[in-house]
């Protein structure tokens, strides 16, 4: 199943596979590294990560080397728990969908 852009109501397209996602614990320390797919809305350009694989945990061999490589290459997405006031307002905005009747569909 592909993600759908809530604003444009379009199926998002895969832009890049294997995007690292760094998850942090409650103290701000790197805890897990996930591999994910980055999707992009073809209309508005909004991007999301989805399709997460099995993570590499902090205690596993190779975690620190992988983390260092990701940071050195400046690739991937680093999870940030704090949201800006603008992001919080967007999250409070309700999104309303309605069914399209057969006679309303585009021809």
Residue pairs with C-beta under 8 A, 6 or more apart in sequence:
2 11
2 12
2 39
3 11
3 12
3 39
3 48
3 50
4 10
4 11
4 12
5 11
5 12
5 41
5 43
5 44
5 46
6 95
7 41
7 44
7 46
7 95
8 41
8 43
8 44
8 46
9 97
10 41
10 42
10 43
12 39
12 40
12 41
12 42
12 46
12 48
13 39
13 40
13 41
13 42
14 37
14 38
14 39
15 38
15 39
15 40
15 47
16 37
16 38
17 37
17 38
18 35
18 36
18 37
19 35
19 36
19 37
19 38
19 49
19 75
19 76
19 77
20 33
20 34
20 35
20 36
20 66
20 70
20 75
20 76
20 77
21 33
21 34
21 35
21 36
21 49
21 52
21 76
21 77
21 79
22 30
22 32
22 33
22 67
22 70
22 76
22 77
22 78
22 79
23 30
23 31
23 32
23 33
23 34
23 55
23 79
24 30
24 31
24 78
24 79
24 81
25 31
29 58
30 58
30 67
31 57
31 58
32 55
32 56
32 57
32 58
33 55
33 56
33 63
33 66
33 67
33 70
33 76
34 52
34 53
34 55
35 52
35 53
36 49
36 50
36 51
36 52
36 53
36 77
37 49
37 50
37 51
38 47
38 48
38 49
39 47
39 48
39 49
39 50
40 46
40 47
41 47
49 77
56 62
56 63
56 66
57 63
70 76
83 91
